[in-house]
Amino acid sequence: MVLSMTGYGKASGSFQGKKIVVEIRSLNSKSLDLNMRAIPLYREIELENRSIVAELLDRGKVELSISLENSGDTKNYVINRDLAQAYYKDIKETAELLGEPADDILSMVLRMPEIYSNEKEALSDEESTFVQSLVREACMHLNEFRKQEGDQLRKDFEGNIQRIDELLAEVPKYETARIEAVRERMKAGLEKITNISIDLNRLEQEIIFYIEKMDVSEEKMRLSNHLNYFLETMNIPLCGKKLGFITQEIGREINTLGSKSYHVEMQKLVVEMKDHLEKIKEQVLNTL
């Protein structure tokens, strides 16, 4: 199965009046490169969340964020009442001492430094489990996105592999012509040399030896096998790395075919093969 490494997933839910939002994005990478951002309350379960991501996403450059939106039913601060009483007493006594009216002392107290303090909230097992379920859900949504992208990658792979196979099928019709062209070129070159006795039998043997070195039968067979193997490999899970290795083998056979072509039309076929192979290489980099 072909999966893209690019994807996006989101999951959200409410827990005791808090709306928790999990978002996750991924790009291509050779391994799992996870960057996690979470509010302080959820940092203590970072290892658990990392394990979930590693289990479900395998690899990729992944960004995971866990944010919290208050619904209005909860607060994240408390009033320091002891300090408020001390402020109230001091302000009232100071006003009386100065003979000033002590109007609206409470509003003054609420504006004094350190009157508010952040509420230290403990993460319960229930909330921890709930957050981890959201992380798992977001990862599953991302994998659905990856599958949709992967379906398109598969179509592109099949189209490019088919085109290389079609170009390979055109090679034989130029093989005889290129051998004759080489034979004539060698004879023409020898005819320009004067005052040299030529052993025609030995010449023919050398031509045969040279032509055998130009034979591309093995390259055609191996290239055809690699193309079929590429198509078969797309059916196995997490095939991206293996497809990359097969792509390298395809490239070697195409290069060898090009170095042995000695024919303009065959070289054109090889150039077009390389063009389609480059497209495959680019897409393999984004294949999980």
C-alpha positions as CSV (number, residue, x, y, z in Angstrom):
1,M,0.0,0.0,0.0
2,V,1.4,3.4,-1.0
3,L,1.1,6.1,1.7
4,S,2.3,9.7,1.4
5,M,4.4,11.1,4.3
6,T,2.6,14.4,3.9
7,G,-0.6,14.8,6.0
8,Y,-2.7,16.7,8.5
9,G,-4.9,15.5,11.3
10,K,-7.0,17.2,14.0
11,A,-9.0,16.0,16.9
12,S,-10.8,17.9,19.7
13,G,-13.0,17.2,22.7
14,S,-14.3,18.6,26.0
15,F,-13.2,17.4,29.4
16,Q,-14.7,18.9,32.5
17,G,-15.4,22.2,30.8
18,K,-12.1,22.4,28.9
19,K,-11.9,22.1,25.2
20,I,-8.8,20.2,24.2
21,V,-7.5,20.6,20.6
22,V,-4.8,18.3,19.1
23,E,-3.3,19.1,15.7
24,I,-0.7,17.1,13.9
25,R,1.2,17.7,10.6
26,S,3.8,15.7,8.8
27,L,6.3,16.1,6.0
28,N,8.8,13.7,4.4
29,S,11.8,12.6,6.4
30,K,14.1,9.5,6.5
31,S,13.1,8.8,10.1
32,L,10.7,10.0,12.8
33,D,11.5,13.6,13.6
34,L,8.8,14.7,16.1
35,N,8.4,18.3,17.4
36,M,5.8,18.5,20.2
37,R,4.2,21.6,21.7
38,A,1.8,21.3,24.6
39,I,0.6,23.3,27.5
40,P,2.5,22.7,30.7
41,L,-0.3,20.6,32.2
42,Y,0.2,17.9,29.5
43,R,4.0,17.9,29.4
44,E,4.1,15.1,31.9
45,I,2.5,12.7,29.4
46,E,4.9,13.7,26.6
47,L,6.5,10.2,26.5
48,E,3.2,8.5,26.2
49,N,2.2,10.8,23.3
50,R,5.5,10.3,21.6
51,S,4.9,6.5,21.7
52,I,1.5,6.9,20.2
53,V,2.9,8.9,17.3
54,A,5.8,6.5,16.7
55,E,3.4,3.6,16.7
56,L,0.9,5.1,14.2
57,L,3.0,7.3,11.9
58,D,6.2,5.3,11.6
59,R,8.3,8.1,10.2
60,G,8.2,11.7,8.9
61,K,8.9,15.2,10.1
62,V,6.0,15.5,12.5
63,E,4.7,18.6,14.4
64,L,2.2,17.8,17.2
65,S,0.4,20.6,19.2
66,I,-1.9,20.2,22.1
67,S,-3.8,23.4,23.1
68,L,-6.5,24.2,25.6
69,E,-9.5,26.5,25.2
70,N,-11.5,27.4,28.3
71,S,-15.2,27.2,27.8
72,G,-16.0,29.7,30.5
73,D,-17.0,27.1,33.1
74,T,-13.5,27.0,34.6
75,K,-10.8,29.5,35.7
76,N,-7.1,29.2,35.8
77,Y,-6.4,31.7,38.6
78,V,-7.3,32.2,42.3
79,I,-7.4,35.4,44.5
80,N,-4.9,35.5,47.3
81,R,-7.4,36.2,50.1
82,D,-4.9,36.6,52.9
83,L,-3.0,39.2,50.9
84,A,-6.3,40.9,49.9
85,Q,-7.2,41.3,53.6
86,A,-3.8,42.7,54.4
87,Y,-4.1,45.2,51.5
88,Y,-7.7,46.2,52.6
89,K,-6.6,46.8,56.2
90,D,-3.6,48.8,55.3
91,I,-5.5,51.0,52.8
92,K,-8.3,51.7,55.2
93,E,-6.0,52.6,58.1
94,T,-3.9,54.8,55.8
95,A,-7.1,56.6,54.6
96,E,-8.2,57.2,58.2
97,L,-4.8,58.4,59.2
98,L,-4.7,61.0,56.4
99,G,-8.3,61.9,56.8
100,E,-9.2,60.8,53.3
101,P,-12.5,59.0,52.4
102,A,-12.1,55.3,52.1
103,D,-14.3,54.8,49.1
104,D,-14.3,51.7,46.9
105,I,-11.4,50.0,48.7
106,L,-12.2,46.6,47.1
107,S,-11.5,47.8,43.6
108,M,-8.2,49.2,44.7
109,V,-7.3,45.9,46.4
110,L,-8.1,43.9,43.3
111,R,-5.6,46.0,41.4
112,M,-2.7,45.5,43.8
113,P,0.4,43.4,42.9
114,E,0.3,39.6,43.3
115,I,-3.4,39.6,44.3
116,Y,-4.0,36.9,41.7
117,S,-2.0,33.7,41.4
118,N,-2.2,30.9,38.9
119,E,-4.0,27.9,40.0
120,K,-1.9,24.8,40.1
121,E,-3.9,22.0,38.5
122,A,-3.0,18.3,38.8
123,L,-3.5,16.1,35.8
124,S,-5.8,13.2,36.6
125,D,-5.6,9.7,35.1
126,E,-8.9,10.3,33.4
127,E,-7.8,13.5,31.7
128,S,-4.5,11.9,30.7
129,T,-6.3,9.0,29.1
130,F,-8.6,11.4,27.3
131,V,-5.8,13.5,25.9
132,Q,-4.0,10.4,24.6
133,S,-7.1,9.3,22.9
134,L,-7.3,12.6,21.1
135,V,-3.6,12.2,20.0
136,R,-4.4,8.8,18.7
137,E,-7.5,10.1,16.9
138,A,-5.5,12.9,15.3
139,C,-2.9,10.5,14.1
140,M,-5.6,8.3,12.5
141,H,-7.0,11.3,10.7
142,L,-3.5,12.1,9.4
143,N,-3.1,8.6,8.2
144,E,-6.4,8.9,6.3
145,F,-5.0,12.0,4.6
146,R,-1.8,10.1,3.8
147,K,-3.8,7.3,2.2
148,Q,-5.6,9.8,-0.1
149,E,-2.3,11.4,-1.1
150,G,-0.8,7.9,-1.5
151,D,-3.6,6.8,-4.0
152,Q,-2.5,9.7,-6.2
153,L,1.2,8.8,-5.8
154,R,0.4,5.2,-6.9
155,K,-1.3,6.5,-10.0
156,D,1.7,8.6,-10.8
157,F,4.1,5.7,-10.2
158,E,2.1,3.4,-12.4
159,G,2.0,6.0,-15.2
160,N,5.7,6.6,-15.2
161,I,6.7,3.0,-14.9
162,Q,4.3,2.1,-17.8
163,R,5.9,4.8,-19.9
164,I,9.4,3.5,-19.2
165,D,8.3,0.0,-20.1
166,E,6.8,1.3,-23.4
167,L,10.1,3.1,-24.2
168,L,12.0,-0.1,-23.4
169,A,9.8,-2.0,-25.9
170,E,10.9,0.4,-28.7
171,V,14.6,-0.3,-28.2
172,P,14.8,-3.6,-30.3
173,K,13.8,-1.9,-33.5
174,Y,17.0,0.2,-33.4
175,E,19.4,-2.6,-32.3
176,T,20.1,-4.0,-35.8
177,A,20.5,-0.6,-37.4
178,R,23.0,0.6,-34.8
179,I,25.1,-2.6,-35.2
180,E,25.2,-2.1,-39.0
181,A,26.1,1.5,-38.5
182,V,29.0,0.6,-36.2
183,R,30.2,-2.1,-38.7
184,E,30.2,0.4,-41.6
185,R,31.9,3.1,-39.5
186,M,34.7,0.7,-38.6
187,K,35.2,-0.5,-42.2
188,A,35.2,3.1,-43.5
189,G,37.8,4.0,-40.9
190,L,40.1,1.2,-42.0
191,E,39.7,2.0,-45.7
192,K,41.2,5.4,-45.1
193,I,44.4,3.7,-43.8
194,T,46.8,3.0,-46.7
195,N,49.8,0.7,-47.0
196,I,48.5,-1.6,-44.3
197,S,47.6,-5.3,-44.9
198,I,44.3,-6.2,-43.3
199,D,43.3,-9.7,-42.3
200,L,39.6,-9.7,-43.1
201,N,38.9,-12.8,-40.9
202,R,40.6,-11.1,-37.9
203,L,38.7,-7.9,-38.6
204,E,35.4,-9.8,-38.6
205,Q,36.3,-11.4,-35.3
206,E,37.1,-8.0,-33.8
207,I,33.8,-6.6,-35.0
208,I,31.9,-9.5,-33.5
209,F,33.7,-9.0,-30.2
210,Y,32.9,-5.3,-30.2
211,I,29.2,-6.0,-31.1
212,E,28.9,-8.5,-28.2
213,K,30.1,-5.7,-25.9
214,M,27.4,-3.5,-27.3
215,D,24.7,-6.2,-26.6
216,V,21.9,-4.8,-24.3
217,S,19.9,-8.0,-23.9
218,E,20.8,-8.4,-20.2
219,E,20.1,-4.7,-19.5
220,K,16.7,-4.9,-21.1
221,M,15.8,-8.0,-19.1
222,R,17.0,-6.6,-15.8
223,L,15.3,-3.3,-16.4
224,S,12.0,-5.1,-17.2
225,N,12.3,-7.1,-14.1
226,H,13.0,-4.0,-11.9
227,L,9.9,-2.3,-13.4
228,N,7.7,-5.3,-12.5
229,Y,9.2,-5.5,-9.1
230,F,8.5,-1.9,-8.5
231,L,4.8,-2.4,-9.2
232,E,4.7,-5.5,-7.0
233,T,6.4,-3.7,-4.1
234,M,3.7,-1.0,-4.1
235,N,1.3,-3.6,-2.6
236,I,3.2,-4.1,0.6
237,P,2.9,-1.8,3.7
238,L,5.5,1.0,4.3
239,C,7.1,0.4,0.9
240,G,8.8,3.8,0.5
241,K,12.4,2.9,1.4
242,K,12.2,-0.3,-0.7
243,L,10.9,1.6,-3.7
244,G,13.8,3.9,-3.3
245,F,16.3,1.0,-3.6
246,I,14.5,-0.4,-6.6
247,T,14.6,3.1,-8.3
248,Q,18.4,3.1,-7.9
249,E,18.6,-0.2,-9.7
250,I,16.3,1.0,-12.5
251,G,18.6,4.0,-12.9
252,R,21.7,1.8,-13.2
253,E,20.2,-0.2,-16.0
254,I,19.0,2.9,-17.9
255,N,22.4,4.4,-17.6
256,T,24.1,1.3,-18.9
257,L,21.6,1.1,-21.8
258,G,22.5,4.7,-22.7
259,S,26.2,4.1,-22.6
260,K,25.8,1.2,-25.0
261,S,23.2,2.7,-27.4
262,Y,25.5,4.3,-30.1
263,H,22.3,5.3,-31.9
264,V,20.6,8.7,-31.9
265,E,17.0,7.2,-31.6
266,M,18.0,4.9,-28.8
267,Q,19.6,7.7,-27.0
268,K,16.4,9.7,-27.3
269,L,14.5,6.8,-25.7
270,V,17.1,6.7,-22.8
271,V,16.7,10.4,-22.2
272,E,12.9,10.1,-22.0
273,M,13.3,7.1,-19.6
274,K,15.5,9.2,-17.4
275,D,13.0,12.0,-17.4
276,H,10.3,9.7,-16.1
277,L,12.7,8.1,-13.6
278,E,13.4,11.5,-12.1
279,K,9.7,12.1,-11.5
280,I,9.6,8.7,-9.8
281,K,12.6,9.6,-7.6
282,E,10.9,12.9,-6.5
283,Q,7.7,11.1,-5.6
284,V,9.5,8.2,-3.7
285,L,11.0,10.8,-1.3
286,N,7.5,11.5,-0.1
287,T,6.4,7.9,0.1
288,L,6.1,6.2,3.5
